[in-house]
Amino acid sequence: QVQLVESGGGLVQPGGSLRLSCAASGIIFNVYTMGWYRQAPGKESELVATITTGHSTTYESSVKGRFTISRDNAENTVYLQMNSLKPEDTAVYYCNAANRFRAYWGQGTLVTVSS
């Protein structure tokens, strides 16, 4: 059974930092591109960042320079380090594992940026 379990969300003040983790099981982790998506209240889901099997990364323009995605293949875990958080980063963040055959999703973790 495939599981992607996110953790690390919570309430943080503007300018603060959080580190999200996504632990994968039931898949051969190192053959999947891993990604983080988010969905803010009343908005569509958007891709935040991806990291390929070769550790190449992409970022949505509004998070470039503030967020860093990384992966630890030995631990089957992908991370999203989020710095200089803004209220507009408030959303449920979802972990995604994808290759050309299938995609899997986590249950999401809520990040709230508010004073």
N, C-alpha and C positions, 0 to 999 in steps of 0.2 A: 504494500500500500504506500502510495506516494504522499509525503507530507512536507509542506513548507510552513515553518512556524516562525512568525515574526515576533520580535520583542524589542523593547527599548523606547517605545513611545511614551508620551506623557505631556504634562503641562510645563512650558518653559517661557521665560520672559523674552521679549524682543531683544535680539543681540546675543542670546544664549546659544548653547550647543546641545545636541543630542546625538547619540549613536544608535542606529537601528541595526539589528541583527536578524538574519533569516537562516535558520538551520534546516537543511534538507535531509530527507531520508527516503529510501525506496527508489532512488534514481542513481545513475552513474553520474555524479555531480560534475565531473570535469569534462563532460561532453555537451554540457548545456551552457548557452549564453544566459546569464542571470541579469535580472533587471528589477528596478523599483519603479512603481507607478504610484500615482496618488489621485485621490478624488476628494475635492473640496465640496462642502455643502452646496447643493444646487448647481454644481458644475459637472462637466464631463470629465472622465478619467484622462489623465495625461501621463506620458512617459517622463520620468524624472532622470533616470540614468541607466546605462547598461554596461556590462563588462563581458567580453567574449571569453572563450576558452583560452585564447592567447593573451588575455589581460588587456586588450584594447578597450578603451572606455569612450562613451559618449554621454553628453549631458544636455538637458533642456536648457535653453539660453538663460532663463531667469535664475538658475541655480549654479551656473558656471562660476568657479572661483570661490564658492561657498560650500558646496557639497562635494564629497569624495566617495566614490564607490570602490570597493575592494573585495577580493575573495580569498578564502583560504581553502584550497582544495583538500588539504589533509583533514580539515575539520568539517568539510561539506557545508560551509557557511559563507554567506555574502553579507557585507556590511555597507551601511550608508552613514558616513560621518557628515553631520549637518552643523555648520557653523554660521554665525551671524544670522540667526533665524529671524524671519519677519512674520508679522501677522498673516500675510498672504500665503505663507507656507502651511498654514493650518489645513489639515486634511487627514483622511485615512490613507496610510501608506501600505501598499501591497507589494509583496515579493513575487517575482515571476521567474520561472525556469522554462526555457524554450530551445528547441532545435527544429530542424526542418520537418520533423515528424509529429511533434506534439508540444503542448504547452501546459504548464501547471501553475496554480495560483495558491498563495497563502490566504489566510483569513483576514489579514489586515491588522494594523496597529495605528491607533489614533495619536496624532501629534497636534497639540494645541499651543499656539504661540500667542500669548496674551499677558498684559500687565495687570 
